[in-house]
Structures are given as structure tokens and as C-alpha cells.
Amino acid sequence: MYNTSIINFIVLNEQGIIKGPTWVEGDHRWNNLRDYPGDRCENYGKCGAFGSCNSNNAEICSCLPGYEPRSPRDWYIADRSKGCARKRELLCGQGDGFLKLEKRKLPDTSNARVYMSLGIEDCEVECRKNCSCTGYASAYVDGSGCLAWFGDLIDIAEFTVGGQDLFVRVDAIELSLLQEKLQEQPSINLPTSRTNDETNAKFELPIFDLNTMTLATENFSPDNKLGAGGFGSVYKGKLIDGREIAVKRLSKNSGQGVTEFKNEVVLLAKLQHRNLVQILGCCVEEEEKMLIYEYMPNRSLDFLLFDRTRNTSLDWRLRHDIIMGIARGVLYLHQDSRLRIVHRDLKASNILLDASMNPKISDFGMARIFGGDQTQGNTKRVVGT
């Protein structure tokens, strides 16, 4: 049905992306529902030289280990075309080495050499001989052959599944720092209010301090509040590096919320899928307990679906895409993940939408892990769906 009250247009930007903004009268703003190509990492060299693209992240571009934005100012305003540069000069043959990056789309091979007779170990030896060699990888997914790059590494992408291992040359200091970071990765113990089969869980997850969260959310300003649930409030925040985040702050008066907090951290730290919300870290300090997620600019599905003005932006093609994305996420939880998980609280308000309207299942506080051959279970708790 044709609706003259809906204003939209199509524009092709300088990066070759087709955008279709729609005017949302209720919010008095333009809402970009989808981009073509749909995968933000499909554009060649999206993150520039020595940058890596991950379409599952709110901040899709990041520099490779040992590198930093070549132009911090441009990087801050989301212009990543200039890519990244080494943090410090590479002193070849003085303790430098190679760092393994998993599940990657390999860089453009225009400045690479192919050695079909070499395996991966000999490939490292060959690359190490030449100080201008910046990285290497197997030529084929079966591990045979050798690719060695001499110059900028361009058009790298990171996948959730699949991809290949890429070995990037880093200087001695960076190599030492990364090794120390792996050895000293902080872990935390979260208390639980239960004493039966739910023991204290120790796990590894990036930890943010309270001052960082206070600064990012402008002291948890009401203007940054995105919503509230039974266990606390969610705030929009911005880190000092420019990344936008969502901060779920557990209510101090919620006695039940500690268990859900622990459950969500343990599960999301072990799960990764493009249709599941990504957890970036947590904050456990003094009486505060917070979860930090990637920020979803289009908020939740119920925000659009149950509003007569906003739901006009959800055409049937987009609704179908959202349904398929949710189904892929549920299939991953039930069948394809390392842990078989039943969400138990799947509803429109727990489906978040990123900038390209890709759905992300969120709120795993009620979720339950099932055994590999288990098909049913009993619970004494009253849960959602």
C-alpha cells in the first residue's frame, strides 16, 4: 500500500554504499534502515592498511596488534580510509616475531608472493628472512602452500566462523606485551545467591573500572538512559576511544539479579554469533555490577513494532530478514554452539537492532544450559518464555 506520509530517498555515497534513509515522524529524525551491500565489511579496504573489519561489532574497524590509527582525528570521526601504522619502528631480527590472528579473510594478494612447495612452518622461515615481509598464511584452506605479503596488509576481515589463520609481524616490545597480557588476563569471581548446583564461576573477560563507566555515561545521566528492566537500567555510553556502548547496570536493591548477572556473563563470554549481542566486558567494583555491550542504534524490536508511526518503516522484506536473523541465532543456541542453550525469555524487547537492522538476541539472564543429549528439563523458577 502506498503511503504518502512516509518520506524516504536513496543515495549512493562516496564509498559506493547505497543508503535508504526514512523519516520517522514520531522521533523527528532520519532512520537508515538498510545499506547495500548489507555486510559493512564487503567494501574493499573498509578499514585501510593494517586494519581489520568485523561486521559483528558496533565499531567495525580495529587496528591489527602492534598498530594504531594513522590519523587519530580521522579515525575518531569514522573515516578509516587512511588505515593504521606501526606504534613503533620495527627492528628486524631483534626479537620481532609473528602473531596468529584466527578466522580472518586474508589481505589483498596484489603484493603477496606464492610458494606452493612450502608448508606453514617453512613459510614463516621464508618471511622472516626478508624484513619487508609483513605477514604470511597458508595459500589454501587445507593448510598447503604459502602466501607471504611484502607491503601493506589491506582488506582484512574477521569472521565468527570460517576464515583462515593470518600471521602478522610485530615488533619485540609488542610481542612481549601481548604475551604478558595473555598470561595476566584478569579473571573475576562473581558471587551467587544459590548454594546447590550453581557454584562460583571463574572466567576471563575484559574488566572496565567504575570511573570509566561513570565518564562514559556522563555519571549515568537520565538523558543517556535507554530503558529499564527487572534487574536494573541500561545506559548509552561513549568510551574515550569513541566507541559507543550500552551499559547494563544492576540495581543495588535487586537480590535476584546477581544470579542473572552471573549467568549472562558466563554464557555471553563463551558464545559468538552475528545474531547474538556481543558483550565487551563487565564492571564489578564496590557495590556496582555492570555489563558492557556493543551499542545498538535502532534499539529493540518492540520499540519499532508496537508503535503505529515507527512500524511503517518495517516493510515485509525487512520483517522477513529480521525473522530469519532471529531464527539463525536460536538455531546456533540450540544446535551449533559449544553449549546447548535455551533462552527462556525470547521476546521483542530482547531483540536488538544494529545500524543495518540486523537482529541481535540479548538478555541471557534466564537462559539455561542443556547437556549434549538432553532434550527436556525441570525448573523451580518462574521464567519468561
C-alpha positions in Angstrom: 0.0 0.0 0.0 1.3 3.4 -1.0 1.7 5.8 2.0 2.3 9.5 1.1 3.2 10.3 4.7 6.4 8.3 4.6 9.4 10.2 3.2 12.5 8.4 2.1 15.1 8.6 -0.6 18.0 6.6 -2.0 21.6 8.0 -2.1 24.9 6.5 -3.3 27.7 7.8 -1.1 31.4 8.2 -2.0 32.2 4.7 -0.6 29.8 3.0 -3.1 27.2 2.3 -0.4 23.5 2.7 -1.3 21.6 4.1 1.7 17.8 4.4 2.1 17.0 6.9 4.9 13.4 7.1 6.0 11.9 10.0 8.0 10.5 8.8 11.4 7.9 11.4 12.2 7.4 10.3 15.8 11.2 10.7 16.6 11.7 13.7 14.2 14.8 12.0 12.7 16.1 10.1 9.7 16.4 6.4 10.2 18.7 4.5 7.9 17.0 1.0 7.7 19.5 -0.8 5.5 22.6 -0.4 3.4 23.6 -2.2 0.2 25.9 -4.1 0.3 24.3 -5.5 3.5 27.6 -6.6 5.1 29.5 -3.5 6.1 32.8 -5.3 5.5 32.1 -6.1 1.9 33.5 -2.8 0.7 37.1 -3.1 -0.4 39.7 -1.8 2.1 37.0 -0.6 4.5 39.5 -0.2 7.4 42.5 0.8 5.4 46.0 -0.7 5.6 46.7 -2.9 8.6 43.1 -2.5 9.7 40.7 -5.4 10.3 36.9 -5.3 9.7 34.3 -7.1 11.8 30.7 -6.6 10.9 29.5 -8.1 14.1 31.0 -5.2 16.2 29.4 -1.9 16.7 32.8 -0.4 16.0 33.6 -2.5 12.9 37.2 -1.3 12.3 40.2 -2.0 14.5 43.9 -1.9 14.0 46.0 -5.0 13.9 48.1 -5.8 17.1 51.1 -3.5 17.2 49.4 -0.9 15.1 47.4 2.3 15.8 45.3 4.7 13.7 47.5 6.6 11.2 45.3 9.6 11.7 43.6 9.5 15.1 41.4 12.5 14.2 40.0 10.9 11.0 39.6 7.6 12.9 37.6 9.3 15.6 35.1 10.7 13.0 34.7 7.3 11.4 37.0 7.9 8.4 39.2 4.8 8.5 40.4 5.0 4.9 44.0 6.0 6.0 44.3 2.8 8.0 46.8 2.1 10.7 50.6 2.5 11.2 53.1 0.7 13.5 53.2 2.0 17.0 57.0 1.9 16.9 59.7 1.2 14.5 60.3 -2.5 13.6 63.8 -3.5 14.5 64.2 -6.5 12.2 65.9 -9.5 13.6 65.9 -8.1 17.2 63.2 -10.1 18.8 60.4 -9.4 16.4 58.0 -12.3 15.7 54.6 -13.2 14.3 51.2 -13.1 16.0 48.5 -15.5 14.9 45.1 -14.0 14.0 42.4 -16.6 13.6 39.2 -16.7 11.4 40.3 -14.0 9.0 39.7 -13.1 5.4 43.2 -12.8 4.0 44.5 -9.5 2.7 44.6 -8.4 -0.9 47.3 -10.6 -2.6 48.4 -8.0 -5.1 51.7 -7.5 -3.1 52.0 -11.2 -2.0 54.2 -14.0 -3.2 53.1 -17.6 -3.6 55.4 -20.5 -2.6 53.4 -23.6 -3.4 56.1 -26.1 -2.2 56.3 -24.6 1.3 54.2 -25.6 4.3 53.2 -23.1 7.0 56.4 -23.6 9.1 58.7 -23.1 6.2 56.5 -20.1 5.2 57.4 -18.4 8.5 61.1 -19.1 7.8 60.8 -17.6 4.3 59.0 -14.5 5.6 61.5 -14.0 8.5 64.4 -13.8 6.0 63.0 -10.6 4.5 62.5 -7.6 6.7 59.8 -6.2 4.3 57.6 -9.3 4.8 54.7 -8.1 6.9 52.7 -11.3 7.2 52.1 -14.8 5.9 49.4 -17.5 5.7 48.6 -20.8 4.1 47.7 -20.5 0.4 44.8 -22.9 0.7 42.3 -23.6 3.5 43.6 -27.2 3.8 46.9 -25.7 5.1 49.0 -26.3 2.0 51.1 -23.7 0.1 52.5 -20.4 1.4 51.4 -16.8 0.9 53.8 -14.0 2.1 53.0 -10.3 1.9 55.5 -7.6 1.2 53.9 -4.3 2.0 50.6 -3.1 3.3 48.0 -5.6 4.5 44.7 -4.4 3.0 41.1 -5.7 3.1 41.3 -7.9 6.2 38.0 -9.1 7.7 37.3 -11.1 10.8 34.6 -13.9 10.8 32.7 -15.6 13.5 33.2 -19.0 11.8 35.4 -20.0 8.9 38.3 -17.9 7.5 42.0 -18.7 7.8 44.9 -18.0 10.1 46.9 -14.9 9.3 50.3 -14.4 10.9 51.2 -10.7 11.3 54.8 -9.5 12.0 55.0 -7.5 15.2 58.0 -5.9 17.0 59.7 -7.3 20.1 58.0 -4.9 22.5 54.6 -5.6 21.2 55.2 -9.4 21.2 56.3 -9.2 24.8 53.3 -7.1 25.9 50.9 -9.4 24.2 52.4 -12.5 25.9 52.2 -10.8 29.3 48.6 -9.8 28.6 47.7 -13.3 27.9 49.4 -14.6 31.0 48.0 -11.9 33.2 44.5 -11.7 31.8 42.3 -10.7 34.8 39.6 -13.0 35.9 36.8 -12.4 38.4 34.7 -14.4 40.7 31.0 -13.4 40.8 29.1 -14.3 44.0 25.9 -16.3 43.6 22.8 -16.3 45.8 22.4 -20.1 45.2 24.2 -22.8 47.0 23.1 -26.0 45.2 24.5 -26.8 41.7 25.4 -23.2 40.8 28.9 -22.6 42.2 31.0 -19.5 41.9 32.2 -19.1 38.3 35.7 -18.0 37.3 36.1 -16.8 33.8 38.1 -14.4 31.7 36.5 -11.2 30.4 37.8 -7.6 29.9 37.2 -5.6 33.0 36.2 -1.9 33.0 36.7 0.3 36.1 33.9 2.3 37.6 35.4 5.7 36.7 35.5 4.7 33.0 31.8 3.8 33.1 30.9 6.9 35.0 32.7 9.1 32.5 31.3 7.2 29.5 27.6 7.6 30.7 28.1 11.1 32.0 27.5 9.9 35.5 24.6 7.7 34.4 22.7 10.7 33.2 18.9 10.2 32.7 19.4 11.6 29.2 21.5 8.6 28.4 19.1 6.1 29.8 17.9 3.6 27.1 15.5 1.6 29.3 15.0 -0.3 32.4 14.2 -3.9 33.4 13.6 -6.0 36.4 17.2 -6.1 37.4 18.3 -2.5 36.6 18.7 0.1 33.9 20.5 0.3 30.6 22.5 3.5 29.6 24.1 4.6 26.4 27.8 5.5 26.8 30.8 6.5 24.8 34.4 5.4 25.6 37.4 7.7 25.3 38.4 6.0 22.0 35.0 6.9 20.5 33.3 3.5 20.7 29.6 3.7 21.6 28.5 1.2 24.2 25.4 0.1 26.2 25.9 -0.3 29.9 23.5 -2.6 31.8 23.7 -1.5 35.5 22.4 -4.0 38.1 20.1 -2.4 40.6 21.6 -2.5 44.1 18.2 -3.4 45.6 17.8 -6.5 43.3 18.5 -9.6 45.3 17.6 -11.9 42.5 19.6 -10.1 39.9 23.1 -11.3 40.9 22.3 -14.8 39.6 21.0 -13.5 36.3 24.1 -11.2 36.1 26.5 -14.1 36.6 24.5 -16.3 34.2 24.6 -13.7 31.4 28.3 -13.0 31.8 29.3 -16.7 31.8 27.2 -17.5 28.7 27.9 -14.5 26.5 31.7 -14.8 27.2 31.5 -18.2 25.6 29.1 -17.5 22.7 29.8 -15.6 19.5 27.4 -15.3 16.6 26.3 -12.4 14.4 22.8 -12.6 15.7 23.7 -12.6 19.3 24.5 -9.3 21.1 28.2 -9.0 21.8 29.5 -8.5 25.4 32.5 -6.2 25.5 33.3 -6.6 29.2 32.0 -6.1 32.7 32.5 -3.9 35.8 32.4 -5.3 39.3 33.6 -2.7 41.8 32.4 -1.8 45.3 28.6 -2.4 45.2 28.4 -1.9 41.4 27.9 -4.7 38.9 27.6 -3.8 35.2 27.7 -5.5 31.8 29.1 -3.6 28.8 27.7 -4.4 25.4 28.0 -3.2 21.8 25.6 -0.3 21.3 22.5 -0.9 19.0 21.4 2.4 17.4 18.0 1.1 16.4 17.2 -0.1 19.9 14.9 -3.0 20.3 12.3 -4.6 18.0 9.4 -3.7 20.2 10.4 -0.1 20.0 9.5 -0.2 16.3 7.0 -3.0 16.1 4.4 -1.7 18.6 4.4 1.9 17.6 2.0 2.9 14.8 4.3 5.6 13.5 7.6 3.7 13.7 6.3 0.3 12.5 5.6 1.8 9.0 9.4 1.6 8.5 9.2 -2.2 8.8 8.3 -3.4 5.3 7.6 -7.1 4.8 11.1 -7.7 3.3 12.7 -6.2 6.4 10.4 -8.1 8.7 11.4 -11.4 6.9 15.1 -10.6 7.2 14.7 -9.9 11.0 12.8 -13.2 11.5 15.5 -15.1 9.6 18.2 -13.5 11.7 16.5 -14.4 14.9 16.0 -18.0 13.7 19.7 -18.3 12.9 20.6 -17.1 16.3 18.2 -19.5 18.0 19.5 -22.4 15.8 23.0 -21.5 16.9 22.0 -21.6 20.6 20.0 -24.9 20.3 22.3 -26.8 17.9 25.5 -25.3 16.7 27.2 -23.6 19.8 29.6 -25.3 22.1 26.9 -25.2 24.8 23.3 -26.1 24.1 21.2 -23.2 25.4 17.5 -22.5 25.9 17.0 -18.7 26.1 13.7 -18.9 28.1 12.9 -15.1 27.7 12.8 -14.6 23.9 10.5 -11.6 23.2 10.5 -8.5 21.0 12.1 -6.3 23.7 15.1 -8.7 23.9 15.7 -8.5 20.1 18.1 -5.5 19.5 18.7 -4.0 16.0 22.0 -2.7 14.8 22.6 0.2 12.4 21.8 -2.1 9.4 18.7 -3.5 11.2 20.4 -6.9 11.8 18.7 -8.6 14.8 20.7 -9.5 17.9 19.3 -11.7 20.6 20.0 -10.2 24.1 19.3 -10.7 27.8 20.6 -14.2 28.7 19.9 -13.8 32.4 17.2 -16.5 32.3 19.0 -18.8 29.9 19.7 -22.4 30.8 22.5 -24.8 29.6 21.4 -28.3 28.5 23.6 -31.4 28.2 24.6 -32.7 24.8 21.9 -35.4 24.8 19.4 -33.7 27.0 16.0 -32.8 25.4 14.0 -31.7 28.4 14.5 -30.4 32.0 12.6 -29.2 35.1 12.9 -25.9 36.8 11.5 -24.4 40.1 11.9 -20.9 38.8 9.2 -18.8 37.1 10.8 -17.6 33.8 9.7 -15.6 30.7 9.1 -17.6 27.5 
